[in-house]
Amino acid sequence: MIHSDKIPDSQFTADEALQRLIEGNRRFVRGDIFTPWSREDIFARLVKEQRPYAMILGCADSRVPPELIFGAGLGDLFVVRVAGNVLSPGVAGSLQYAAVHLYTPLLVILGHEGCGAVKAALKTKWQGPTERSRIQILVNEILPALSGIEENLDPEAQVTMSVEANVRWTMQEILASPEGKIRQAEGRVKMVGAIYELATGNVRWLE
């Protein structure tokens, strides 16, 4: 593992990065498309380096593109997307790269309403495996997050609670990992959870 003792002076703090995401989502909800760079200089700048201010671990769902919903431009976000925003070794390695080599100060675990992978995990929880092999492997990764979900709940409430539980479970997994403990000790990377609301475009930030 490679660590750097110097963070570039131009890097945003985690709180500044979070505020940029909040403001970007507000613009998106208003329908205000904002381009924070000019076409003339963006390619010349990005060919030299990337310096994203936030990492986003989100779902692969086509309705939830982080760059759009956060009003971000090219090079602003380091995005990793997988169905159900599941943490796998490859995903963890990608996030570690952004934290260690790109000095990215903020990590967002982004779930979304009506997540199909979470619904499939609930179905597996109540009925047993029903998906094709590769899908089922992914779905099974979500099951530990749903241990506290009760079967007698309204189905819609089950999904809502499960989406949030899945985000929180992923956050716990990261915090409990060796890399997560190092980042906590260093105080360099802040992590927050969020839920994207399909009906409004709004991002709800978790406490």
C-alpha positions in Angstrom: 0.0 0.0 0.0 1.4 3.4 -1.0 0.7 6.4 1.2 1.5 10.1 0.6 2.2 12.5 3.4 1.4 15.6 1.4 -2.1 16.4 0.1 -2.1 18.9 -2.8 -3.0 22.4 -1.7 -5.7 22.7 -4.3 -7.7 19.8 -3.0 -11.1 20.4 -1.4 -11.8 19.4 2.1 -14.4 16.7 2.7 -16.9 19.2 4.0 -16.4 21.5 1.0 -16.8 18.5 -1.4 -20.0 17.5 0.3 -21.4 21.0 0.0 -20.6 20.9 -3.7 -22.6 17.7 -4.1 -25.5 19.2 -2.1 -25.6 22.4 -4.2 -25.2 20.4 -7.4 -28.2 18.2 -6.6 -30.2 21.3 -5.8 -29.5 22.6 -9.3 -30.4 19.2 -10.8 -33.7 19.2 -9.0 -34.4 22.7 -10.3 -33.6 21.6 -13.8 -30.6 24.0 -13.9 -27.9 22.4 -16.0 -24.6 23.7 -14.9 -21.3 23.2 -16.6 -18.4 24.2 -14.2 -15.8 24.4 -16.9 -15.2 25.7 -20.5 -14.8 23.3 -23.4 -11.6 25.1 -24.4 -9.6 24.1 -21.3 -11.2 20.9 -19.8 -9.6 18.4 -22.1 -6.1 20.0 -21.8 -6.5 20.0 -18.0 -7.8 16.4 -17.7 -5.2 14.9 -20.0 -2.6 15.8 -17.4 -4.3 14.4 -14.3 -7.5 13.7 -12.5 -8.4 15.2 -9.1 -11.9 14.2 -8.2 -13.3 15.8 -5.1 -15.7 12.9 -4.2 -15.9 9.1 -4.6 -19.3 7.7 -5.3 -20.2 4.1 -4.7 -23.6 3.8 -6.4 -26.0 1.4 -8.0 -25.7 0.5 -11.7 -29.3 1.5 -12.3 -29.5 3.6 -15.4 -31.8 6.1 -13.7 -29.2 7.1 -11.1 -26.1 8.7 -12.9 -24.1 10.4 -10.2 -22.5 13.0 -12.5 -26.0 14.3 -13.5 -27.8 14.2 -10.2 -24.9 16.0 -8.5 -24.4 18.6 -11.3 -20.8 17.6 -11.7 -18.4 17.9 -14.6 -15.7 15.8 -16.2 -13.1 14.8 -13.7 -15.1 15.9 -10.6 -16.3 12.5 -9.4 -14.6 9.1 -9.1 -17.6 6.8 -9.7 -17.9 3.1 -9.0 -21.2 1.6 -9.9 -22.5 -1.9 -9.3 -26.0 -3.3 -8.8 -27.1 -2.8 -5.2 -24.0 -0.6 -4.5 -22.4 -3.8 -3.3 -18.9 -3.7 -1.8 -16.6 -6.3 -3.5 -12.8 -6.6 -3.6 -12.7 -4.9 -6.9 -14.9 -2.1 -5.7 -12.9 -1.7 -2.5 -9.7 -1.6 -4.5 -11.0 1.1 -6.8 -12.1 3.3 -3.9 -8.7 2.7 -2.2 -7.0 3.9 -5.3 -8.9 7.2 -5.3 -8.3 7.7 -1.6 -4.6 6.9 -1.7 -3.4 8.1 -5.1 -6.0 10.8 -6.0 -6.3 12.3 -2.5 -10.1 12.3 -2.8 -11.5 13.4 0.6 -15.1 12.3 0.4 -16.8 8.9 -0.1 -20.5 8.7 -0.7 -22.4 5.4 -0.5 -25.4 6.1 -2.7 -28.5 3.9 -2.7 -31.8 4.7 -4.4 -35.5 4.1 -4.0 -36.9 1.0 -5.5 -33.6 -0.7 -6.0 -34.1 -3.9 -8.0 -31.1 -5.7 -6.4 -32.4 -4.9 -2.9 -35.9 -6.2 -4.0 -34.3 -9.4 -5.3 -32.4 -9.8 -1.9 -35.7 -9.4 -0.1 -37.3 -12.1 -2.3 -34.4 -14.4 -1.6 -34.7 -13.7 2.2 -38.4 -14.7 2.2 -38.5 -17.3 -0.6 -35.0 -18.6 -1.1 -32.7 -18.2 -4.2 -34.7 -17.5 -7.4 -32.2 -15.6 -9.7 -29.7 -17.0 -12.2 -26.3 -17.9 -10.8 -24.3 -14.7 -11.3 -27.2 -12.5 -10.2 -27.8 -14.6 -7.2 -24.2 -14.3 -6.1 -24.5 -10.5 -6.1 -27.9 -10.6 -4.4 -26.5 -12.8 -1.6 -24.0 -10.0 -0.8 -27.0 -7.8 0.2 -28.6 -10.3 2.5 -26.6 -9.5 5.7 -27.8 -5.9 5.5 -31.4 -7.1 5.7 -31.2 -9.1 9.0 -33.4 -6.6 10.8 -36.1 -6.4 8.2 -39.4 -8.0 9.4 -41.6 -10.0 7.0 -44.9 -8.6 8.3 -44.0 -5.1 7.1 -45.8 -3.5 4.2 -43.9 -4.4 1.0 -43.2 -0.8 0.1 -41.9 -0.1 3.6 -39.7 -3.2 3.4 -38.0 -1.9 0.3 -37.6 1.6 1.7 -36.0 0.3 4.9 -33.9 -2.3 3.1 -32.4 0.3 0.7 -31.3 2.4 3.7 -30.1 -0.6 5.6 -28.0 -1.7 2.6 -26.3 1.7 2.5 -25.6 1.6 6.2 -24.3 -2.0 6.0 -21.8 -1.0 3.2 -20.6 1.9 5.3 -20.1 -0.4 8.3 -18.1 -2.9 6.1 -15.8 -0.1 4.9 -15.3 1.3 8.4 -14.5 -2.2 9.8 -11.9 -2.9 7.0 -8.2 -2.4 7.6 -8.2 0.3 4.9 -11.2 2.0 6.6 -9.5 2.0 10.0 -6.4 3.6 8.5 -8.4 6.3 6.8 -10.3 7.0 10.1 -7.1 7.3 12.0 -5.6 9.7 9.4 -8.8 11.7 9.3 -8.4 12.2 5.6 -11.5 10.7 4.1 -15.1 11.4 5.3 -17.9 8.9 4.4 -21.6 9.7 4.2 -24.6 7.7 3.1 -27.4 9.0 0.8 -30.6 7.8 -0.9 -31.6 9.1 -4.3 -35.4 9.7 -4.7 -36.5 8.6 -8.1 -39.7 10.6 -8.1 -38.1 13.9 -7.2 -34.5 13.7 -8.2 -33.6 14.7 -4.6 -30.7 13.2 -2.7 -31.6 12.5 0.9 -28.5 12.5 3.2 -28.4 10.0 6.0 -27.4 11.0 9.5 
